[in-house]
């Protein structure tokens, strides 16, 4: 496949996935210079025994810090977290502000106490794929927060099912 065909396939793939709704998560870690985090729509359950999940990240500064952290927390978000998802999806977004409800686990990772669920994990495998890295992680602990309506990433927006 030539370079132009690959580029066209990549653009068409992005367009296809914009049409595919996914859940929304914020992934955080204790970085060398303070807490780091980013919004991800690629989180998936991999295995129950042993408990494992996966997600992918691009080469941003936050992503690089997450990839080198010994552990991290994957926060599954609900409708009440749309603003938080937007903030963590922008490089200049407000992050880890007191009004967002952050605390720290005894192990040092930032945790959003009212996330629908928060899964503390550590990487098992890092798989470079083009300009992204697929992370396969062991789930070490799970924290359940208050239930909420779903938050969905669809067509480059964070929406609730009622807005579809």
N, C-alpha and C positions, 0 to 999 in steps of 0.2 A: 504494500500500500504506500503510495507516495505521500509526501508531507502535506500537500493541499487536501488530499482525501482524508488523511488523519485529522487535520484541523477541522474540516467540515463534519466529520463524524463526532469529534469532541463537542462542537457547538450544538449539533443536533441532539447529542446525549444530554447536555445541560438543559436544553429546551424540554426534552422528554421528562427529566427528573423534576423540573419546575411544575409539571402537571401531576406529579405523584406526591400526595400528602404524607408527611412523616411527623413523628413526635419530636419534641424539642427538649434538649438537655443543656445544662451548663456544666462544664467540667472544670474543676479547680484543683490547685495544688499549692503547696508552700514552696515558692521559688526562692532563689538565692537572694533576690532583692525585695522580697515581700510576696504577698499572695498573687497568683496569676489565675486567669480563667478565660474561657471562650465558650461561645454558643456552638452546639453541634446538633445536627439533625441525622447523623449517621449511626447513632447508638443502636446496638442490637444484642439480644440475648444469644449466647453461643452454646452454653451448656449449663445444666442444672447440677450435674454430678461429674466433675467438680463444678461449682458455680463459676461461670465465666461470661464475659461480655466483650463486645468489640466496638470500636469507633474509629473514624479516620480524621486526620487533621492535615492542614496545609502547612507551609513553612513559615508561619507568622512567628513573631517574637514569643507570644504566649504559648503557641504550640511547641516551639523548641524548648521552652521551660518545662512544659508538661511532660515532654518526652524524656527529659533527664531527671525528673523528680522521682524519688523512690516509691511514692504512692500518690493517689489522687482521689477525688470524690466526683462521681457522676451523679448530677442532680436531675431527676426527671421532673419536668415542670408541668404546671397546670395553667388554666386560663388566667389566674390572678398574677402570673409571672410574665405576661407579654412584655411589659416595660423592661424587666430585668433581662429577658432574652435579647431585646433590641440593644440594650446597653452593652452586653457582653459580645454582641456580634460586630460592634464597631471598634476600631483600634483606639479611638478617642472617647469611648463611652465611659460614663461613670461606673466604677466597679468597686465593690466591697464597701459601700457607704453604710453608715449606721441604719438608715431607714430601709435598707434592703434586707435587714434581718440576719446578717452574717455573724457567725461565732467561729471558734476553733475547736477542733477535736483535741483530745489529749495527745494525739500523735502529730499535731501541728497543722493538719490540712484545714482550709476554710470550709465551713459547712453552712448551707442555707437551711435553717431549722424548719421552715415551713414548706420545703419542697414536698411534692407528692411522695417521693421516695429519694433517698440518697444512698448510693452504693460506693463504699470505700474499696478501692482496688489497687493492685500493683501489676505492672506489665509482665506478661509471660513472653510475648513475641512482638517485635516491631518489624513490619514488612514494608519496605519502601516500594511505592508504586507511582512512577512518574513524579509529579510534584507533590504527592501526598504520602502520608505514612499511615498504614493500617495498624492499629493497636489491638492486640488481644490481651485481655487482662483477667487475672484471677479476682473474684469478688471475695473480700475479706470480711466485710460487715455490711449490714443493710439496716437503714433507719427509715421508718415509715412516718410521714407527716400527715397533715389533714388532707382528706380527699378533695378533689376539685374536678371541674369539667376539663376536658382535654385542651391542650394548646397544640396547634398544628402549624407546621411550616409548609406553606403551599404557595406556589407562584411568587416566590421571593417575599412573602409576607407571613407574619405570625398572626394566626386567626383562631377563633373557636369554631366548633362545628356549626353553630348557629349562623355564622358569617359566610359559610360555604355557599 
